[in-house]
């Protein structure tokens, strides 16, 4: 992964509202409720937001992430279908945070602030029934992506059903994704024994088609929990096999990923996991090939041969992917909306639970759609200039998968309640008193910065000579420049790509994109 660049200088925003929210009275509650589960010293976020000083230091980046709908990471379209455990901000919460930043990020009376949450561990499943730790593995120097499989005995003498799975990357900077299977054939044990180093290499699976998928992890994923009365079968003789994808930039780095499992010994209904809609057997206009300088949409279909229940869905694509959608159409012509991700984010992928399990009647056809952008306009495009991209498991290849967690339908499945909340409950029931919208005047700065595109040297021309502030972010929303009254912008030392700039002057905020090529 490219080295993250953080600029720690603080830009003070212009006051835009008469009513000024404060951290203590209005903002801390929102941050503690929606942000700090990741942004704490033990969490997956790159910095903590547990106190006022942390939040002020990151205020410019927070503003960018909220305005561009990047944080909290919830790319699903809630108007298409509501999902369980949504982690998005309401419009009122977004406006409160933005107004706080735009008005100077005031602290307020800390006696009014809610008590910060305590995060003693990075784990969600803190007391698993089975802890598995993969051997310490140092990635050798590689010139292509590595798929390394690790075989782990469970020590279980009787069959169990898994009710919770948490996959914890040992080195989150180099683990692209993890797939966890069980194997009862012994084939993976033989493959492991034949390789002198920890694990063995195998792309496209774990080396046997008999292995059964239990769960996956990709950036943004959370632990997997199943509804009551259901579970994922783990035979007594099975061994756990974890396949980890290490990209080329992982060369020389060390990882030791963990897997935590919750069990039940009760007789429960077995859940299956599979990419029912996929880029091989169900794609209708394949192969999955995106020529350079093109935007292309692909479609997948699958006929459901029995009454089924699905409890979750997990779309998966790579860097060129821009949107993914899945739905079903019954024999009666009714549409079953499953998921819509209109703005795909490769860096935040997950399996999404439904608020209640969904019945898929026999004869339903499932459909998947995905659009890919292989042009210079896609800031995630690895190649400059663009190159043809084909199906493959490397980060620079592409994929189109929709993973389903499913089981045979039983009357009443659709009445099981997984999550009834309309909005994520707040930390200790705290509330914010601020209820106004941000009234900032926003204009485009596209005519104020030239030449654009450029090889890295840009000039700025504002309509008057009053003081201004300029903030520049890379495509990940990380602040790379924050200064006052600079006319010449030099990005020659930064990678080619698309950058976002905000200019604050008087009561006006100008926004633009900078293209470095």
Secondary structure, 3 states (H helix, E strand, C coil): CCCCCCCCCCCCCCCCCCCCCEHHHHHHHHHHHHCCCCCCCCCCCCCCCCCHHHHHHCHHHHHHHHHCCCCCCCCCCCCCCCECCCCCCCHHHHHHHHHHHHCCCECCCHHHCCCCCCCCCCCCCCCCCEEEECCCEECCCCCCCEEEEEEEECCCCCCEEEEEEEEECCCCCCEEEEEEEEECCCHHHHHHHCCCCCCEECCCCCCCCCCEEEEEEECCCCCEECCCCEEEEECCCCEEEEEEEECHHHCCCEECCEEEEEEECCCCEECEEEEEECCCCCECCCCCEECCCEEEEEEEEEECCCCEEEEEEEEECCCCEEEEEEEEECCCCCEEEEEEECCCCCCCCCCEEEEEEEEECCCCEEEEEEEEEECCCCCCCCCCCCCCEEECCCCCCECCEEEEEEEECCCCHHHCCCCCCCCCCCHHHCCCCCCCCCCCEEEECCCCEECCCECCEEEECCCCCCCCEEEEECCCCCEEEEEECCCEEECCCCCCEEEEEEEEECCEEEEEEEEEC
